[in-house]
Structure formats: C-alpha cells, structure tokens
C-alpha cells in the first residue's frame, strides 16, 4: 500500500506512539486481568480477556469498524502475520503477551497456550540446554538483553513443543512507555538451522580443500624425490624442495584465513622465515610497512618472489655474509577503490654485485610473470652495493582486495 | 620437424607458474607464444593480433575465458580449452571444443594443437562434439580475420 500508516487524529486522549495501542477505551471493554506493567501501559494489543484473541489467525484484537485505527490495525495484522520472522512481545516479567503466526509455527505453541501457561516465555521455549541440563531464566542471554539496549543480538537454542532443539538467531529491543520507562521487550527470532548446517558444510569443505592441497604438494615433492635420485640431481632437488616449502608456507597463511585473503605482513614474514616453525631473523631483515589484506593469488606469487630473492641473497648476495642485511620496505597508496602496494627489497653489506649474465626462474617470475599477472611493474637492479628489487602491485586489479572490498565492489 | 613449427599461439592462463610451464612447452614445440594472464589483455590480443591458434584456461580466477572464445569464434581462430575440471567443467555451449586436461602434458598439447591444424572442420559454437563448420582459415596457417563460413 503506498500510503504510510496515518496517525490517528488526536481528538481523543489516546496517543498512538507505539502503533500497537488499542483504541478501545477501557470502559467499553470487560475488565481485563491486570498483570504486568506492559498491559497497564496499554501497549498490549488486547485490553480484553485473553479469550478475545483470535488465536487461529493470531490477530490483534478487533477494533471498532470505521475507526481511524481500524485500518492501521488491519495493516499491522497483515505485516505481523505474514512476516517470516517470529515476533514476540514480552511484558516486564518476560511473559509473552503476543506472538505472531511465524512464532507459533516456530515454537509449536499457540498464543492461547502460551498465555494460559502464565509464566516467562523462557520457561516454555528455552527451559533446557541442548545437553539436557535445566536452563534457568537468569542464565538466559535474551533475558539479560532485557531491558537496556536496542537491537541486542545473539544466538540461542530453543526447545520445540515436540521436544526437539533448534538453533535460533534473535534480536531483542526494549519497548518504552510515554515516559521512556521500559515496560517490555520485542523479540524477533529466526530459525537458523539451515544457516548452521551450511556453515558446517562450508567448514568441512574448506578443511578438505586444505588437506588435499597439502597432500598434493607432498605427493609432488615425493614424486620429484623419486625422480631425481641420482647424485647429480641433488642440488636441483634441494632448490626444488625449498620452492615447494615456500609454496606450502604461503598456503599455511591462506589456510589460516580460510582462503579468503592473507595478511601482507604474515605473507612477508612466512616467506622470509628460514622454515615454517622459525621466526624471521630480525637481525638480518628490516621489515617496515603497513599491513593489508591480499588476494590469495597475490599472496602466493609475492611469497614465491620473496623466496627467490631470499635464495639469491643467501647464495650470492647480502645473506651470503654475516654482516649483510636486507631491508623490505613497503607503502600503500590509495587508488580508486583499492590500494597500490609499492615494495622495495634492498640488500646491503654483501659482496660487490655484478649483473648476472643469465636470467633464471627467479628473475623470470619477478620481472615477467608478476607484472603480467597483476598488471603491475617489477624491476630488479644490480648496483654494486646490493640487489634492489622494486615491485608495484595494484591490489585492485583483480577486482578484489581483501574481503571488505569484495563486498562493496561493483558487479562486473 | 613438427608441423607446429612457427605457429603463433595465444596462451591464456592466469596462474603465473602454470603459464610459465605452458609457455615453455609451446616453445619446445617450436611455436611462437604470446601469453596473457588477464581477461582484458587476452581479449585485446584476440581481437587485434594474428594467431594461428589459442589455448584458453577456462577458469581465470574471478571470471571465465568464454568471452575470449567468442572473439576467436568470430575470427575463425581455432582453439582448445585447458582445465583441471574435465569436460563437465565447460559450459554446454562450448562442448564441441577440444579440452586439454591439466596438469599440462607436452604430448597431449601437441596432439590437440595438431588436431586443430589438420582437422577439416572448425567446431561451431553450440555444436555437439564432432559437428563443425568448414572454415578455410583453420587449414591455412597465418590467415586470420573474418572468413566466409560455409555451413555443411
């Protein structure tokens, strides 16, 4: 309906600030049972006896036909009874004074049954922990949510009328009277059984993926070991093993983050650590730069590039002598929706450097593949003082820069 | 001497190390190789450069290589897909295209590329395996660009 809910004309002494207030004057109705403050404050849909609820359809009490509020009430009933989320209205004693149709379906109880029990809703739908222990009201997070904050959220496990447990997500907010005094709670509850199951399947799949990736790497390593058995291949095998380990270490970082993204700093540190369980040697490496999130592909290629630089430094460069040092400095510059990573690898204190006559795997990976993969640039310079490698990697070019930007990214 | 000698091949592969391997294999087969690792660059190359054939990795990270396949169809440049998923990983529209299984193997690559050069027909988009469209550029190395297509 296009028209907003109109406030009732204030010709009568009834305000409609909560929208749920019955217009029915008290003196026209049979005397209701006076109970919690919520009902006294006229917030409860029913001012009449409980029996006046039409619990078959869980409607708000019928208002006089033709009244200004009749239309409002009809709309509210339509909203509440067609909402797929369960809605409970609680008084200040945590008794449920209203629940919509979704709430009846969720709990298995009708509103009539809940009202007839005349006890806190907790004791009806939340009385037992999944392990079978009794669940007293004072331990209940939903009860603690009452009555301070708006939209207190959480997850709990409810007990259905038929005895089975089901996980729910809830949002609880206080209801205030005209004087801002809290007189009740409105609680929305969703069955999250499916979400829980999906999250569990996701977790199992990720674990399986991690397991298989690791096993595949180990298998490849074993095949290589069996293939290059002769003595002459030993050097090649050592280099191969080190590269496999570098790849595997990066996968450790990604595994820890569920393959969503990896922290730049942890990628750098794990690439430059001598082995998976060792810390980076801070006496030799000077790492300076802010942390950020990296796409898994950037993480893997960057780690392999750093591994190659480190291997080269250990063999010919600064790390081949005790006094040599390596500075890895980087900055992040905002470009568009993402950032550009500028990283410099600078070796000092090593033997005098001469430009190599032949380019190997490392320089091919860094100078050719890395720019092509990420639309960036990479230069390795060989001044006599030590190797300097300069990398520029736009972290936006994959249309992906960590989890946050993924969510906000324009669809392509 | 391989009849792949001197053929210009576009290799589209988004994983650095795999691209390196594919490039080396194609060079070993005597091909001239142009590597593209990103969709936009591959599209630009497929539209504007001369190729005898192409190898397309299906899955390019966040996207797939089908738009490149469509450009190659238009230009009558024969190509194969490369994937680790097997034929079930290819959209049905393209199921007439030969598929090279990953990991790359030199023998498989050579066989499929020679098949592209020697087969009489160029597969048609949406066609079933084995159906095809005669296309002279599939037989004539070096010719690229729009060519009259005669449907059998």
Interface residues (C-beta under 8 A of the other chain):
Chain A: X297 X301 X304 X364 X365 X369 X370 X372 X373 X375 X397 X398 X399 X400 X412
Chain B: X14 X15 X16 X17 X19 X20 X35 X36 X37 X38 X41 X61 X62 X63
